[in-house]
Amino acid sequence: MKTLTGSLLAVFILSLLSQPALAQDGETALVPLPSVVDFTKGDDGWAFGLGLGVEYESAYEGSDEFGFEVQPAGAVQWRRGDDIFFWAGEALGWRGLRADTWLFEAAVSFDEGREESDSDDGRLDGLGNSDEGLELVLQARRAFDADWRYWLDGRVVTGENGNLGIFGVGRRFGEQYDGTGSELSIVTVFHDSEYANKDFGVDAVQSAASGLNETDLSGGFRSIGLHYNYRKYINENWQVFGEALYERYGSDIEDSPIARNNYEGEVGVGFIYVF
């Protein structure tokens, strides 16, 4: 907990001490939020970003094991006016701006599931691998005004392994409109019973194989969390980004034998080259 809290604080302090981003005259992102990646620089047509990020995160949902992981970063995008179609990692989708204060997004993504080997300490032995599957993500954000200083967010994730709902409110820092700067959001998360048991349930077969108590969770409140994003252009093409996430689980999840911690945490930094 001390390591996670210290890392979150370090990312926040570094962002506050950073100098304003380089002037991006004429470069206006679809919305100026750092969490909404836009490599188009305000122009119609194709845009590409490619880079790497390093994350320090929980080994799996509810884990008390943490480790570093290197992941690719970036996206392929095509913009036409207030619409962007994108391919980013394991997600393919569209987002569009309407009336300057509404942002809508729809994407199909791939859920890799969980493997027994995700725990180096053998905490998942006997539970087997959870199912992989496709997910449909539908999202809407509503800004209080056209500069997107404050905004509300609603997101639904539905797929083969259940349904998840996320609701939040956020604030953007900085004066830039090129998608750089920082933002902080507070979110509440809800899930149905199928999604809850995917991560934290233990059926009779798993209980016999693992020695963990049989656990069947109902739907409802999942967690409350803080999410921080940071993005800055070092020069015309290179961009640095950072992210920190803290999610505090509800009491039902805390009681699951799979949840070795009552929270999940993640800190990540990386660089992207924008073509």
C-alpha positions as CSV (number, residue, x, y, z in Angstrom):
1,M,0.0,0.0,0.0
2,K,2.8,2.4,0.8
3,T,4.6,1.6,-2.5
4,L,1.4,2.3,-4.4
5,T,0.5,5.5,-2.6
6,G,4.0,6.8,-3.0
7,S,4.0,6.1,-6.7
8,L,0.6,7.8,-7.2
9,L,2.0,10.9,-5.3
10,A,5.1,10.9,-7.4
11,V,3.2,11.0,-10.7
12,F,0.9,13.8,-9.4
13,I,3.8,15.9,-8.1
14,L,5.7,15.5,-11.4
15,S,2.7,16.7,-13.4
16,L,2.3,19.8,-11.2
17,L,6.0,20.7,-11.6
18,S,6.0,20.1,-15.4
19,Q,6.2,23.2,-17.7
20,P,3.3,24.0,-20.0
21,A,3.2,21.9,-23.2
22,L,4.9,23.2,-26.3
23,A,2.6,25.5,-28.3
24,Q,0.5,23.4,-30.7
25,D,-0.9,26.2,-32.9
26,G,-3.9,25.1,-34.9
27,E,-3.7,21.6,-33.4
28,T,-7.1,20.9,-31.7
29,A,-8.0,17.5,-30.4
30,L,-11.5,16.1,-30.8
31,V,-11.8,16.9,-27.1
32,P,-8.9,18.3,-24.9
33,L,-8.9,15.4,-22.4
34,P,-5.6,13.5,-22.0
35,S,-7.5,10.2,-21.5
36,V,-9.0,10.5,-25.0
37,V,-6.1,9.7,-27.3
38,D,-6.1,11.8,-30.5
39,F,-3.1,11.8,-32.8
40,T,-4.7,13.7,-35.7
41,K,-3.7,17.2,-34.5
42,G,-7.0,18.5,-35.8
43,D,-6.5,17.3,-39.4
44,D,-8.8,14.9,-41.3
45,G,-7.2,11.7,-42.6
46,W,-4.9,9.1,-41.2
47,A,-2.9,9.4,-38.0
48,F,-0.5,7.0,-36.3
49,G,1.1,6.8,-32.9
50,L,3.5,4.1,-31.8
51,G,5.4,3.6,-28.5
52,L,6.0,1.7,-25.3
53,G,4.8,1.9,-21.8
54,V,5.9,0.4,-18.5
55,E,3.2,-0.4,-15.9
56,Y,3.5,-1.4,-12.2
57,E,0.3,-3.1,-11.4
58,S,-1.6,-5.9,-9.6
59,A,-1.0,-9.3,-11.1
60,Y,-4.7,-9.9,-11.3
61,E,-8.0,-8.6,-9.9
62,G,-7.7,-8.6,-6.1
63,S,-4.1,-9.7,-6.1
64,D,-1.6,-8.7,-3.4
65,E,1.2,-9.4,-5.9
66,F,2.6,-6.5,-7.9
67,G,5.0,-6.4,-10.9
68,F,6.3,-4.5,-13.9
69,E,5.0,-5.1,-17.4
70,V,6.1,-3.6,-20.7
71,Q,3.2,-3.0,-23.1
72,P,2.9,-1.5,-26.6
73,A,1.2,1.9,-26.8
74,G,-0.4,3.9,-29.6
75,A,-3.1,3.6,-32.1
76,V,-4.1,3.9,-35.8
77,Q,-6.8,6.5,-36.4
78,W,-8.8,8.0,-39.2
79,R,-10.5,11.3,-38.7
80,R,-13.3,13.0,-40.6
81,G,-14.5,16.2,-38.9
82,D,-15.9,15.4,-35.5
83,D,-15.6,11.6,-35.9
84,I,-12.6,9.3,-35.3
85,F,-12.3,5.6,-36.1
86,F,-9.5,3.8,-34.3
87,W,-7.6,0.6,-33.7
88,A,-5.8,0.6,-30.4
89,G,-4.3,-2.6,-29.1
90,E,-7.2,-5.1,-28.7
91,A,-9.9,-2.5,-29.4
92,L,-11.6,-1.4,-32.6
93,G,-14.0,1.5,-32.5
94,W,-15.4,4.9,-33.2
95,R,-15.8,8.1,-31.2
96,G,-17.6,11.3,-32.1
97,L,-18.2,14.8,-30.8
98,R,-21.6,16.3,-30.9
99,A,-22.8,19.8,-30.0
100,D,-19.3,20.5,-28.5
101,T,-20.2,19.0,-25.1
102,W,-21.1,15.4,-25.9
103,L,-18.6,12.7,-26.7
104,F,-19.9,9.3,-27.7
105,E,-17.8,6.1,-28.2
106,A,-18.5,2.5,-29.3
107,A,-15.8,-0.1,-29.4
108,V,-15.3,-3.9,-29.6
109,S,-12.5,-5.1,-27.4
110,F,-11.0,-8.5,-26.4
111,D,-10.9,-9.6,-22.8
112,E,-7.9,-11.9,-22.3
113,G,-9.3,-13.5,-19.1
114,R,-7.2,-14.7,-16.2
115,E,-4.7,-17.6,-16.0
116,E,-3.5,-19.6,-13.1
117,S,0.0,-18.6,-13.9
118,D,-0.8,-14.9,-13.3
119,S,0.0,-15.6,-9.6
120,D,3.7,-16.4,-9.0
121,D,2.8,-17.4,-5.5
122,G,0.3,-20.0,-6.6
123,R,-2.7,-18.2,-5.2
124,L,-4.8,-19.2,-8.3
125,D,-3.8,-22.9,-8.3
126,G,-6.8,-25.0,-8.9
127,L,-9.0,-22.2,-10.2
128,G,-8.3,-22.9,-13.8
129,N,-8.2,-20.2,-16.5
130,S,-11.1,-17.9,-16.9
131,D,-12.8,-17.5,-20.3
132,E,-11.6,-15.1,-22.9
133,G,-14.2,-13.2,-24.8
134,L,-15.3,-10.2,-26.8
135,E,-16.8,-7.1,-25.2
136,L,-18.8,-4.3,-26.5
137,V,-18.0,-0.9,-24.8
138,L,-20.5,2.0,-25.1
139,Q,-19.5,5.3,-23.6
140,A,-21.0,8.8,-23.3
141,R,-19.3,11.9,-21.8
142,R,-21.0,15.2,-21.1
143,A,-19.0,18.3,-20.5
144,F,-20.4,21.2,-18.5
145,D,-19.0,23.6,-21.1
146,A,-17.2,23.6,-24.4
147,D,-13.7,23.8,-22.8
148,W,-14.2,20.4,-21.1
149,R,-13.0,21.7,-17.7
150,Y,-15.5,19.5,-15.9
151,W,-17.3,16.4,-17.3
152,L,-19.6,13.5,-16.4
153,D,-19.0,10.0,-17.8
154,G,-21.1,6.8,-18.2
155,R,-19.8,3.6,-19.7
156,V,-21.3,0.1,-20.2
157,V,-19.2,-3.0,-20.9
158,T,-21.2,-6.0,-22.0
159,G,-20.0,-9.3,-23.4
160,E,-19.8,-13.1,-23.1
161,N,-18.6,-12.9,-19.4
162,G,-21.2,-10.5,-18.0
163,N,-21.9,-6.8,-17.8
164,L,-20.1,-3.8,-16.1
165,G,-21.3,-0.2,-15.6
166,I,-19.0,2.7,-14.8
167,F,-20.1,6.2,-13.8
168,G,-17.8,9.1,-13.0
169,V,-17.0,12.8,-12.8
170,G,-13.8,14.4,-13.8
171,R,-11.8,17.6,-14.0
172,R,-9.2,18.7,-16.6
173,F,-6.1,20.7,-15.7
174,G,-4.1,22.9,-18.1
175,E,-5.1,25.3,-20.8
176,Q,-4.1,23.3,-23.9
177,Y,-6.6,22.1,-26.5
178,D,-4.3,19.5,-28.2
179,G,-5.2,16.7,-25.8
180,T,-2.2,17.2,-23.4
181,G,-2.2,18.3,-19.8
182,S,-3.7,16.2,-17.0
183,E,-7.1,15.1,-15.6
184,L,-8.4,13.5,-12.5
185,S,-11.7,11.5,-12.2
186,I,-13.7,9.7,-9.6
187,V,-15.6,6.7,-10.7
188,T,-18.1,4.2,-9.2
189,V,-18.3,0.7,-10.7
190,F,-21.2,-1.8,-10.8
191,H,-21.4,-5.3,-12.1
192,D,-23.9,-8.2,-12.6
193,S,-23.4,-11.5,-10.9
194,E,-21.9,-13.2,-14.0
195,Y,-19.2,-10.5,-14.2
196,A,-18.6,-10.6,-10.4
197,N,-18.1,-14.3,-10.3
198,K,-15.8,-14.2,-13.4
199,D,-13.2,-12.5,-11.2
200,F,-14.1,-13.3,-7.6
201,G,-16.4,-16.4,-7.6
202,V,-15.4,-19.9,-6.7
203,D,-17.6,-22.7,-7.9
204,A,-17.8,-26.3,-6.4
205,V,-15.2,-27.7,-8.8
206,Q,-12.8,-24.9,-8.2
207,S,-13.3,-25.1,-4.5
208,A,-12.4,-28.8,-4.4
209,A,-9.3,-28.3,-6.6
210,S,-8.0,-25.1,-4.8
211,G,-9.1,-25.6,-1.2
212,L,-10.8,-22.1,-1.3
213,N,-14.3,-21.7,0.1
214,E,-17.1,-21.9,-2.5
215,T,-18.2,-18.4,-3.2
216,D,-21.2,-17.1,-5.3
217,L,-21.4,-13.3,-5.6
218,S,-24.5,-11.3,-6.5
219,G,-24.5,-8.2,-8.7
220,G,-24.4,-4.7,-7.5
221,F,-21.7,-2.2,-6.3
222,R,-18.2,-3.3,-7.2
223,S,-15.8,-0.5,-6.3
224,I,-15.0,3.2,-6.2
225,G,-11.8,4.6,-7.6
226,L,-9.5,7.4,-8.6
227,H,-8.1,7.7,-12.1
228,Y,-5.3,10.2,-13.1
229,N,-4.1,10.8,-16.6
230,Y,-1.2,12.9,-17.9
231,R,0.0,13.6,-21.4
232,K,2.6,16.1,-22.8
233,Y,4.4,16.8,-26.1
234,I,8.2,16.8,-25.7
235,N,8.6,18.1,-29.2
236,E,6.5,18.0,-32.4
237,N,6.4,14.2,-32.6
238,W,7.3,12.7,-29.2
239,Q,4.8,12.5,-26.5
240,V,5.2,11.3,-22.9
241,F,2.2,9.9,-20.9
242,G,1.4,8.8,-17.4
243,E,-1.5,7.1,-15.7
244,A,-2.3,6.1,-12.1
245,L,-5.3,4.1,-10.9
246,Y,-6.6,3.2,-7.5
247,E,-9.7,1.1,-7.1
248,R,-11.2,0.3,-3.6
249,Y,-13.4,-2.8,-3.6
250,G,-16.8,-3.1,-2.0
251,S,-17.4,-5.4,1.0
252,D,-18.8,-8.3,-1.0
253,I,-15.6,-8.6,-3.1
254,E,-13.4,-8.2,0.0
255,D,-15.0,-11.3,1.4
256,S,-14.0,-13.4,-1.6
257,P,-11.1,-15.7,-1.0
258,I,-9.6,-14.7,-4.3
259,A,-9.3,-11.0,-3.2
260,R,-6.0,-10.9,-1.2
261,N,-6.3,-7.1,-1.2
262,N,-9.2,-4.8,-0.8
263,Y,-7.9,-2.6,-3.6
264,E,-6.3,-2.7,-7.1
265,G,-3.6,-0.3,-8.1
266,E,-1.7,0.6,-11.3
267,V,0.9,3.2,-12.2
268,G,2.3,3.5,-15.8
269,V,4.5,5.8,-17.8
270,G,5.6,5.7,-21.5
271,F,6.5,7.4,-24.7
272,I,4.8,7.6,-28.1
273,Y,6.0,8.8,-31.4
274,V,3.3,10.5,-33.4
275,F,3.8,10.2,-37.1
